């Protein structure tokens, strides 16, 4: 019988001093080490997908707990029952992550686990003056136990992944998702007639894309029913961008009117969700560009700060910010040059910026006073102090000043 076989581990418990050492490993700290290494090696493109990372962390945490119980003799290997690792395998299959990445993550993760337990064992052997031959034997048996456990769970995880992947591979929804991903990557400059039938969406129409940054695919599918009713648009396509974010395309054959766009933003506002909305764009390239626009809007929302930005934000509202924030360093220099002392992070500068922005946007100090709920004299005094800080009349370089005020708000929120 091989030392690394499941039966061998069950029949021959680890030496007592090895079991005692295995019980002393800090599982929470080790869990974070494994997660960081797994992300770096197996899932680098998903490092910012917090939902995915949470699933990975839950899987690693359960594996570590079960492995420690096996090593300490509290749980026979045959009695190991997995929950989170199998759930994580399903997540990977649903995201169409290759099984090679899953296998790589297990190899890397269990290597990190082995290193941690081996380091702990070496330290314990040195502290207790364990004879060299006994220490080497203990390390060999620990190694066999860890990698036998890995083989035991990895086979179950691979089987779970294969079942889900097979089911998804046969489903039309999965094929549609694959087609959409290829379109968004630019892999499909045109589609075959059979692909168009599978997609069942008019790519030649006029598209508005909506990115929902905190709505998973299932909930988005329910939400789209209300959007159809609110806009009169009958053709929609829902596509998961990751575990938490979803894109929706609303497509019309004859174009979008201003009233239809207002009804769309109104319907989105009525749901209470955060939404980033593109301009109407036409054709296959428009289908692709629309979601890029909506994601650009979402980046502005993050820079602005979710507590400060409107829940529904359209591309037309922030097109200037999108353009200028493509080079944040240059934008920062522009803000400092235009605002001077008004760009400082002080309560006084913030009050003057708020008053100046309201005056520009609303057209007069009277309207600004009403909006800010201040006396007109207070607004006039603030505008006068702003001129003094700038060293020039407010009417001079008015356009540049307005742009700098909008950018400063975003740059400050993104710090």
C-alpha positions in Angstrom: 0.0 0.0 0.0 1.4 3.4 -0.9 2.0 5.9 2.0 0.0 8.5 0.2 -3.2 6.4 -0.3 -6.4 7.3 1.6 -6.5 3.9 3.2 -2.9 4.2 4.4 -3.7 7.5 6.1 -6.8 6.1 7.8 -5.0 3.0 9.0 -1.9 4.8 10.3 -2.5 8.1 12.2 0.2 10.7 12.3 2.6 10.6 15.2 1.3 12.4 18.3 3.8 15.3 18.1 2.9 15.8 14.4 -0.9 15.9 15.2 -0.3 18.3 18.0 1.8 20.6 15.7 -0.9 20.4 13.0 -3.5 21.7 15.5 -1.4 24.8 16.1 -1.5 26.3 12.6 -3.3 29.7 12.3 -5.9 28.8 9.7 -7.2 32.3 9.1 -3.8 33.7 8.3 -3.0 30.7 6.2 -6.3 31.1 4.3 -5.3 34.6 3.3 -1.9 33.4 2.1 -3.6 30.8 -0.1 -6.2 33.2 -1.5 -3.6 35.7 -2.5 -1.4 33.1 -4.1 -4.3 31.4 -5.9 -5.5 34.8 -7.3 -2.1 35.7 -8.5 -1.4 32.4 -10.2 -4.7 31.0 -11.3 -7.3 33.8 -11.4 -5.4 37.1 -12.0 -8.2 38.6 -14.2 -10.7 38.1 -11.3 -8.7 39.9 -8.6 -11.2 42.8 -8.5 -14.3 40.6 -8.6 -15.1 40.6 -4.8 -17.9 38.0 -5.2 -15.6 35.6 -6.8 -12.8 36.2 -4.2 -15.4 35.6 -1.4 -16.3 32.2 -3.0 -12.7 31.3 -3.2 -12.0 32.4 0.4 -15.0 30.3 1.7 -13.7 27.2 -0.3 -10.1 27.6 1.1 -11.4 28.2 4.6 -13.5 25.0 4.6 -10.7 22.9 3.0 -8.2 24.2 5.7 -10.6 23.3 8.5 -11.3 19.8 7.2 -7.6 19.2 6.4 -6.6 20.2 9.9 -9.3 17.8 11.4 -7.9 15.0 9.2 -4.3 15.7 10.2 -5.1 15.8 13.9 -7.0 12.6 13.7 -10.4 14.1 14.6 -11.9 13.3 11.2 -11.3 10.2 9.0 -10.6 11.1 5.4 -13.5 9.0 4.2 -15.8 11.1 6.3 -14.8 14.4 4.7 -17.9 16.1 3.2 -17.4 19.2 1.0 -19.8 22.1 0.6 -18.0 25.4 -0.2 -15.3 23.8 -2.5 -18.1 22.2 -4.6 -20.0 25.5 -4.6 -16.8 27.2 -5.8 -16.4 24.6 -8.6 -20.0 25.5 -9.7 -19.1 29.2 -9.7 -16.1 28.6 -11.9 -18.1 26.5 -14.3 -20.8 29.2 -14.6 -18.1 31.8 -15.3 -16.6 29.5 -18.0 -13.3 29.5 -16.2 -11.2 26.6 -17.7 -10.8 23.5 -15.6 -7.0 23.9 -16.0 -7.3 27.1 -13.9 -9.2 25.1 -11.2 -6.5 22.4 -11.2 -3.7 25.0 -11.0 -5.4 26.7 -8.1 -5.5 23.4 -6.2 -1.9 22.6 -6.9 -0.8 26.1 -5.8 -3.1 26.3 -2.8 -2.1 22.9 -1.4 1.6 23.7 -1.9 1.1 26.9 0.2 -0.7 24.8 2.8 2.0 22.2 2.9 4.7 24.9 3.2 2.9 26.3 6.3 2.5 23.0 8.0 6.0 21.9 7.1 7.4 25.2 8.6 5.4 24.6 11.8 6.6 21.1 12.0 10.2 22.0 11.5 9.9 24.7 14.2 8.3 22.2 16.6 11.0 19.5 15.9 13.8 22.0 16.6 12.1 23.3 19.8 11.5 19.8 21.2 14.8 18.4 20.0 13.1 15.7 18.0 15.7 13.2 16.6 16.5 13.9 13.0 15.2 10.5 11.7 11.9 10.9 13.5 11.5 14.5 12.3 12.2 13.4 8.7 9.7 10.5 9.0 7.1 12.9 10.5 7.5 15.4 7.7 7.2 12.6 5.1 4.0 11.3 6.7 2.6 14.8 7.0 3.3 15.4 3.3 1.6 12.2 2.3 -1.4 13.0 4.4 -1.8 16.6 3.0 -1.5 15.5 -0.6 -3.7 12.5 -0.2 -6.3 14.9 1.1 -5.7 17.1 -1.9 -6.2 14.2 -4.3 -9.4 13.1 -2.4 -11.1 16.6 -2.6 -9.7 17.6 -6.0 -11.4 14.6 -7.7 -14.7 15.5 -6.1 -14.3 19.2 -7.1 -13.4 18.2 -10.7 -16.4 16.0 -11.0 -18.7 18.8 -9.7 -17.2 21.2 -12.2 -17.6 18.7 -15.0 -21.3 18.1 -14.3 -22.1 21.8 -14.2 -20.0 22.6 -17.2 -21.7 19.8 -19.2 -25.1 21.1 -18.3 -24.2 24.7 -19.1 -22.5 23.6 -22.4 -25.8 22.1 -23.5 -27.9 25.1 -22.6 -28.8 27.8 -25.1 -28.2 30.5 -22.5 -24.6 29.4 -22.1 -24.1 29.5 -25.9 -25.6 33.0 -26.0 -23.3 34.1 -23.2 -20.3 32.7 -25.1 -21.3 34.6 -28.3 -21.8 37.9 -26.4 -18.4 37.5 -24.7 -16.8 37.0 -28.2 -18.6 40.0 -29.6 -17.4 42.2 -26.7 -13.9 41.0 -27.1 -14.0 41.9 -30.8 -13.5 38.2 -31.8 -16.6 38.3 -34.0 -16.6 41.1 -36.6 -19.6 39.3 -38.1 -21.9 36.4 -37.1 -23.0 33.4 -39.1 -26.7 33.0 -39.6 -26.8 30.1 -37.1 -25.2 32.4 -34.5 -27.8 35.1 -35.1 -30.5 32.6 -34.6 -28.9 31.4 -31.3 -28.4 35.0 -30.1 -32.0 35.9 -31.0 -31.2 39.7 -30.8 -31.2 42.3 -33.5 -27.6 43.4 -33.6 -28.4 45.8 -36.5 -30.8 47.8 -34.3 -30.3 50.8 -32.0 -28.9 49.8 -28.7 -28.7 51.4 -25.2 -26.6 49.5 -22.7 -27.3 49.6 -19.0 -24.6 48.4 -16.6 -26.0 47.4 -13.1 -22.9 47.3 -10.9 -24.6 45.6 -7.9 -27.3 43.4 -9.5 -26.6 39.7 -10.4 -27.9 38.2 -13.6 -31.0 36.6 -12.0 -32.2 39.8 -10.4 -31.5 41.7 -13.6 -33.7 39.3 -15.5 -36.6 40.2 -13.3 -35.8 44.0 -13.4 -35.8 44.0 -17.2 -39.5 43.2 -17.3 -40.2 46.6 -15.7 -37.8 48.3 -18.1 -39.7 46.9 -21.1 -43.0 48.1 -19.7 -41.6 51.5 -18.8 -40.0 52.2 -22.2 -42.1 50.2 -24.7 -38.9 48.5 -25.9 -39.6 44.8 -26.5 -36.1 43.5 -27.4 -33.6 43.1 -24.5 -30.6 41.0 -23.8 -29.2 40.3 -20.3 -25.6 39.3 -19.9 -23.5 38.7 -16.7 -20.3 40.7 -16.6 -19.2 38.9 -13.5 -20.9 37.4 -10.4 -22.2 40.8 -9.2 -22.5 43.0 -12.3 -24.9 42.6 -15.2 -25.3 44.4 -18.5 -28.7 44.9 -20.2 -29.1 45.9 -23.8 -32.4 47.5 -24.9 -32.7 47.5 -28.7 -35.2 49.2 -31.0 -35.3 48.9 -34.8 -36.1 52.5 -35.4 -33.9 54.5 -33.0 -34.4 56.1 -29.6 -36.3 59.3 -29.0 -35.5 61.7 -26.1 -38.8 60.7 -24.5 -37.8 57.0 -24.6 -34.5 57.8 -22.9 -36.3 59.8 -20.2 -38.7 56.9 -19.6 -35.7 54.5 -19.4 -33.9 56.6 -16.8 -37.2 57.1 -14.9 -37.9 53.4 -14.9 -34.4 52.7 -13.6 -34.7 55.3 -10.9 -38.0 53.7 -9.8 -36.2 50.4 -9.1 -33.8 52.1 -6.7 -30.7 50.3 -8.2 -27.5 51.9 -9.3 -27.4 52.0 -13.1 -24.9 53.4 -15.7 -26.5 54.1 -19.1 -24.9 54.5 -22.5 -25.9 56.7 -25.4 -28.0 55.1 -28.2 -25.7 53.4 -30.7 -26.4 51.4 -33.9 -25.2 48.1 -35.3 -22.8 45.4 -34.2 -20.1 48.0 -33.3 -22.7 50.0 -31.4 -23.7 46.9 -29.4 -20.1 46.6 -28.3 -19.4 50.3 -27.8 -22.6 50.8 -25.8 -21.5 48.6 -23.0 -18.0 50.2 -23.1 -19.7 53.6 -22.6 -21.8 52.3 -19.7 -18.6 50.9 -18.0 -16.9 54.3 -18.5 -19.8 55.9 -16.8 -19.5 53.4 -13.9 -15.8 54.3 -13.5 -16.8 57.9 -13.2 -19.4 56.9 -10.5 -16.7 55.1 -8.5 -14.4 58.2 -8.8 -17.3 60.4 -7.7 -18.2 58.2 -4.8 -21.3 56.1 -4.6 -22.8 58.1 -1.8 -22.4 61.3 -3.8 -23.3 60.2 -7.4 -26.9 59.9 -8.7 -28.1 56.3 -8.6 -28.9 56.5 -12.4 -26.0 58.1 -14.3 -26.1 58.5 -18.1 -23.1 58.9 -20.5 -24.3 62.3 -21.6 -24.1 63.5 -18.0 -20.5 62.7 -17.6 -19.0 62.5 -21.1 -16.7 65.4 -20.4 -15.4 63.7 -17.2 -14.9 60.4 -19.0 -12.8 62.2 -21.7 -10.6 64.1 -19.2 -10.2 61.4 -16.7 -8.4 59.2 -19.2 -5.3 61.0 -18.0 -5.8 61.6 -14.2 -2.3 63.2 -13.8 -2.9 65.7 -16.5 -6.4 66.4 -15.2 -5.0 67.0 -11.7 -2.5 69.5 -13.1 -5.3 71.3 -15.0 -7.5 71.5 -11.8 -4.7 73.0 -9.7 -3.7 75.5 -12.4 -7.3 76.7 -12.9 -8.5 76.7 -9.3 -5.4 77.7 -7.5 -6.2 78.0 -3.7 -9.7 76.8 -4.4 -8.4 73.3 -5.1 -7.1 72.9 -1.5 -8.7 70.3 0.8 -10.1 72.8 3.3 -13.6 73.5 4.5 -13.4 77.1 3.3 -12.2 76.0 -0.2 -15.0 73.3 -0.3 -17.7 75.9 0.5 -16.4 78.3 -2.1 -16.3 75.6 -4.8 -19.8 74.4 -3.9 -21.2 78.0 -4.2 -19.3 78.7 -7.4 -20.4 75.5 -9.1 -24.1 76.1 -8.1 -23.9 79.7 -9.4 -22.5 78.6 -12.8 -24.9 75.7 -13.1 -28.0 77.6 -12.1 -27.1 80.9 -13.8 -27.3 83.4 -11.0 -26.4 84.0 -7.4 -30.1 84.2 -6.5 -30.9 80.7 -7.8 -27.7 79.4 -6.1 -28.8 80.9 -2.8 -32.2 79.2 -3.1 -30.6 75.9 -4.0 -28.0 76.1 -1.2 -30.5 77.5 1.3 -28.3 80.5 2.0 -29.0 84.2 2.1 -28.2 86.0 -1.2 -25.6 88.2 0.6 -23.8 85.1 1.8 -23.6 83.7 -1.8 -22.4 87.1 -3.1 -19.7 87.3 -0.4 -18.5 83.8 -1.2 -18.3 84.5 -4.9 -16.3 87.6 -4.2 -13.9 85.6 -2.0 -13.6 83.1 -4.8 -12.6 85.9 -7.2 -10.0 87.0 -4.7 -8.5 83.5 -4.4 -8.5 83.1 -8.2 -7.0 86.6 -8.7 -9.3 87.2 -11.7 -13.0 87.8 -12.5 -15.2 84.8 -12.5 -16.3 85.5 -16.0 -12.7 85.1 -17.2 -11.9 81.5 -18.3 -15.5 80.6 -17.2 -15.5 77.4 -19.3 -12.2 76.2 -17.9 -13.3 77.0 -14.4 -16.5 75.0 -14.7 -14.6 72.0 -16.1 -12.0 72.3 -13.3 -14.8 72.3 -10.7 -16.3 69.1 -12.1 -13.0 67.4 -12.3 -11.9 68.4 -8.8 -14.9 66.8 -7.3 -14.1 63.5 -9.0 -10.4 63.5 -8.4 -11.0 64.3 -4.7 -13.5 61.5 -4.4 -11.1 59.0 -6.0 -8.2 59.6 -3.6 
